[in-house]
Amino acid sequence: MIKVSVMYPNSEGSRFDMAYYLATHIPLVRQKLGAALKGVAVEQGLGGAEPGSPAPYLALGHLLFDSVEAFQTSFAPHAPALLGDIPNFTNTQPTIQISEVKM
C-alpha cells in the first residue's frame, strides 16, 4: 500500500479553508482518481510538540493507493484540475511525500 501525504505548512499569514477542502476538494479528488484511490484521511493541525506552540502544518491529506504506478496513472491526467483547485482553499504551497505503508 502506498500513501501520498499532502502537507500544508503553517506559517505567518497562511490560511486554510477546511470546510471547502472537505466539501469540495476531497470530493473532486475522489471523483478524478476513481477506483485507484483506496482511502482518504484528512487531519487538521492543532499544535506542535511544545505546549502552546503552533502546529507545523495547517492540514494534512493522505491518499491511499495500491502502488506508486496506480497513483501516477490516476493523478497525471487530472493534475491541472486538482492542483488548480488549491488556491481556492489555501495560500500555502503543499509538500508532498509518497510513502510505503508498513503497518
ChimeraX commands (.cxc) that place a marker at each C-alpha (Angstrom):
marker #1 position 0.00,0.00,0.00 radius 0.5
marker #1 position 1.24,3.48,-0.90 radius 0.5
marker #1 position 0.30,6.65,0.96 radius 0.5
marker #1 position 0.53,10.04,-0.69 radius 0.5
marker #1 position 0.66,12.70,2.01 radius 0.5
marker #1 position -0.11,16.29,1.08 radius 0.5
marker #1 position 1.05,18.57,3.89 radius 0.5
marker #1 position 0.06,22.23,4.06 radius 0.5
marker #1 position 2.66,24.21,6.08 radius 0.5
marker #1 position 1.61,26.63,8.79 radius 0.5
marker #1 position 3.42,29.94,8.52 radius 0.5
marker #1 position 2.58,33.54,9.36 radius 0.5
marker #1 position -0.22,34.77,7.12 radius 0.5
marker #1 position -1.15,31.30,5.87 radius 0.5
marker #1 position -4.79,30.36,5.56 radius 0.5
marker #1 position -6.64,27.09,5.04 radius 0.5
marker #1 position -10.39,26.69,4.43 radius 0.5
marker #1 position -11.10,23.27,5.93 radius 0.5
marker #1 position -14.83,23.45,5.07 radius 0.5
marker #1 position -14.02,23.93,1.36 radius 0.5
marker #1 position -11.32,21.23,1.49 radius 0.5
marker #1 position -13.72,18.66,2.96 radius 0.5
marker #1 position -16.85,19.59,0.99 radius 0.5
marker #1 position -15.34,20.41,-2.41 radius 0.5
marker #1 position -11.68,19.49,-2.88 radius 0.5
marker #1 position -11.72,15.97,-1.42 radius 0.5
marker #1 position -14.88,15.00,-3.40 radius 0.5
marker #1 position -13.10,16.34,-6.53 radius 0.5
marker #1 position -10.05,14.19,-5.70 radius 0.5
marker #1 position -12.26,11.12,-5.20 radius 0.5
marker #1 position -14.11,11.73,-8.48 radius 0.5
marker #1 position -10.96,12.31,-10.55 radius 0.5
marker #1 position -8.85,9.48,-9.10 radius 0.5
marker #1 position -11.69,6.97,-9.15 radius 0.5
marker #1 position -11.18,3.34,-8.19 radius 0.5
marker #1 position -7.39,3.76,-7.96 radius 0.5
marker #1 position -7.94,5.74,-4.74 radius 0.5
marker #1 position -8.33,3.19,-1.94 radius 0.5
marker #1 position -8.78,5.53,1.00 radius 0.5
marker #1 position -8.59,9.12,2.24 radius 0.5
marker #1 position -7.79,10.67,5.61 radius 0.5
marker #1 position -7.74,14.36,6.47 radius 0.5
marker #1 position -6.10,15.86,9.56 radius 0.5
marker #1 position -6.28,19.41,10.89 radius 0.5
marker #1 position -3.22,20.64,12.79 radius 0.5
marker #1 position -3.89,21.68,16.38 radius 0.5
marker #1 position -0.47,22.27,17.92 radius 0.5
marker #1 position 3.22,21.47,17.95 radius 0.5
marker #1 position 5.34,19.36,20.31 radius 0.5
marker #1 position 5.75,22.17,22.85 radius 0.5
marker #1 position 2.63,23.16,24.80 radius 0.5
marker #1 position 1.02,26.19,23.20 radius 0.5
marker #1 position 3.18,26.05,20.07 radius 0.5
marker #1 position 1.53,26.23,16.65 radius 0.5
marker #1 position 1.08,23.15,14.52 radius 0.5
marker #1 position 3.78,22.79,11.85 radius 0.5
marker #1 position 1.02,22.02,9.32 radius 0.5
marker #1 position -2.43,23.58,8.92 radius 0.5
marker #1 position -3.74,20.35,7.45 radius 0.5
marker #1 position -2.63,17.02,6.04 radius 0.5
marker #1 position -4.38,14.97,3.40 radius 0.5
marker #1 position -3.50,11.30,2.99 radius 0.5
marker #1 position -4.42,9.29,-0.10 radius 0.5
marker #1 position -4.00,5.51,-0.31 radius 0.5
marker #1 position -3.18,3.55,-3.48 radius 0.5
marker #1 position -2.11,0.01,-4.27 radius 0.5
marker #1 position 1.12,1.20,-5.90 radius 0.5
marker #1 position 3.10,4.26,-6.98 radius 0.5
marker #1 position 2.14,3.42,-10.55 radius 0.5
marker #1 position -1.57,3.41,-9.64 radius 0.5
marker #1 position -1.15,6.87,-8.11 radius 0.5
marker #1 position 0.80,8.27,-11.04 radius 0.5
marker #1 position -1.55,6.82,-13.66 radius 0.5
marker #1 position -4.68,8.12,-11.94 radius 0.5
marker #1 position -3.25,11.51,-10.95 radius 0.5
marker #1 position -1.39,12.61,-14.10 radius 0.5
marker #1 position -4.41,13.23,-16.37 radius 0.5
marker #1 position -6.15,15.26,-13.65 radius 0.5
marker #1 position -3.17,17.14,-12.20 radius 0.5
marker #1 position -4.15,20.52,-13.73 radius 0.5
marker #1 position -7.67,20.38,-12.26 radius 0.5
marker #1 position -6.58,19.12,-8.84 radius 0.5
marker #1 position -3.60,21.44,-8.48 radius 0.5
marker #1 position -5.59,24.33,-9.91 radius 0.5
marker #1 position -8.12,24.00,-7.10 radius 0.5
marker #1 position -5.51,24.54,-4.35 radius 0.5
marker #1 position -5.76,28.38,-4.33 radius 0.5
marker #1 position -9.47,28.00,-3.56 radius 0.5
marker #1 position -8.70,26.72,-0.05 radius 0.5
marker #1 position -5.15,27.77,0.85 radius 0.5
marker #1 position -2.40,30.24,0.10 radius 0.5
marker #1 position 0.36,27.78,1.08 radius 0.5
marker #1 position 2.47,25.58,-1.17 radius 0.5
marker #1 position 1.94,21.97,-0.07 radius 0.5
marker #1 position 4.71,19.46,0.47 radius 0.5
marker #1 position 4.02,16.02,-1.00 radius 0.5
marker #1 position 5.53,12.77,0.20 radius 0.5
marker #1 position 4.96,9.28,-1.18 radius 0.5
marker #1 position 5.46,6.55,1.38 radius 0.5
marker #1 position 5.14,2.79,1.59 radius 0.5
marker #1 position 2.80,1.83,4.41 radius 0.5
marker #1 position 4.47,-0.80,6.59 radius 0.5
marker #1 position 1.78,-1.27,9.25 radius 0.5
marker link #1:1,2 radius 0.2
marker link #1:2,3 radius 0.2
marker link #1:3,4 radius 0.2
marker link #1:4,5 radius 0.2
marker link #1:5,6 radius 0.2
marker link #1:6,7 radius 0.2
marker link #1:7,8 radius 0.2
marker link #1:8,9 radius 0.2
marker link #1:9,10 radius 0.2
marker link #1:10,11 radius 0.2
marker link #1:11,12 radius 0.2
marker link #1:12,13 radius 0.2
marker link #1:13,14 radius 0.2
marker link #1:14,15 radius 0.2
marker link #1:15,16 radius 0.2
marker link #1:16,17 radius 0.2
marker link #1:17,18 radius 0.2
marker link #1:18,19 radius 0.2
marker link #1:19,20 radius 0.2
marker link #1:20,21 radius 0.2
marker link #1:21,22 radius 0.2
marker link #1:22,23 radius 0.2
marker link #1:23,24 radius 0.2
marker link #1:24,25 radius 0.2
marker link #1:25,26 radius 0.2
marker link #1:26,27 radius 0.2
marker link #1:27,28 radius 0.2
marker link #1:28,29 radius 0.2
marker link #1:29,30 radius 0.2
marker link #1:30,31 radius 0.2
marker link #1:31,32 radius 0.2
marker link #1:32,33 radius 0.2
marker link #1:33,34 radius 0.2
marker link #1:34,35 radius 0.2
marker link #1:35,36 radius 0.2
marker link #1:36,37 radius 0.2
marker link #1:37,38 radius 0.2
marker link #1:38,39 radius 0.2
marker link #1:39,40 radius 0.2
marker link #1:40,41 radius 0.2
marker link #1:41,42 radius 0.2
marker link #1:42,43 radius 0.2
marker link #1:43,44 radius 0.2
marker link #1:44,45 radius 0.2
marker link #1:45,46 radius 0.2
marker link #1:46,47 radius 0.2
marker link #1:47,48 radius 0.2
marker link #1:48,49 radius 0.2
marker link #1:49,50 radius 0.2
marker link #1:50,51 radius 0.2
marker link #1:51,52 radius 0.2
marker link #1:52,53 radius 0.2
marker link #1:53,54 radius 0.2
marker link #1:54,55 radius 0.2
marker link #1:55,56 radius 0.2
marker link #1:56,57 radius 0.2
marker link #1:57,58 radius 0.2
marker link #1:58,59 radius 0.2
marker link #1:59,60 radius 0.2
marker link #1:60,61 radius 0.2
marker link #1:61,62 radius 0.2
marker link #1:62,63 radius 0.2
marker link #1:63,64 radius 0.2
marker link #1:64,65 radius 0.2
marker link #1:65,66 radius 0.2
marker link #1:66,67 radius 0.2
marker link #1:67,68 radius 0.2
marker link #1:68,69 radius 0.2
marker link #1:69,70 radius 0.2
marker link #1:70,71 radius 0.2
marker link #1:71,72 radius 0.2
marker link #1:72,73 radius 0.2
marker link #1:73,74 radius 0.2
marker link #1:74,75 radius 0.2
marker link #1:75,76 radius 0.2
marker link #1:76,77 radius 0.2
marker link #1:77,78 radius 0.2
marker link #1:78,79 radius 0.2
marker link #1:79,80 radius 0.2
marker link #1:80,81 radius 0.2
marker link #1:81,82 radius 0.2
marker link #1:82,83 radius 0.2
marker link #1:83,84 radius 0.2
marker link #1:84,85 radius 0.2
marker link #1:85,86 radius 0.2
marker link #1:86,87 radius 0.2
marker link #1:87,88 radius 0.2
marker link #1:88,89 radius 0.2
marker link #1:89,90 radius 0.2
marker link #1:90,91 radius 0.2
marker link #1:91,92 radius 0.2
marker link #1:92,93 radius 0.2
marker link #1:93,94 radius 0.2
marker link #1:94,95 radius 0.2
marker link #1:95,96 radius 0.2
marker link #1:96,97 radius 0.2
marker link #1:97,98 radius 0.2
marker link #1:98,99 radius 0.2
marker link #1:99,100 radius 0.2
marker link #1:100,101 radius 0.2
marker link #1:101,102 radius 0.2
marker link #1:102,103 radius 0.2
view
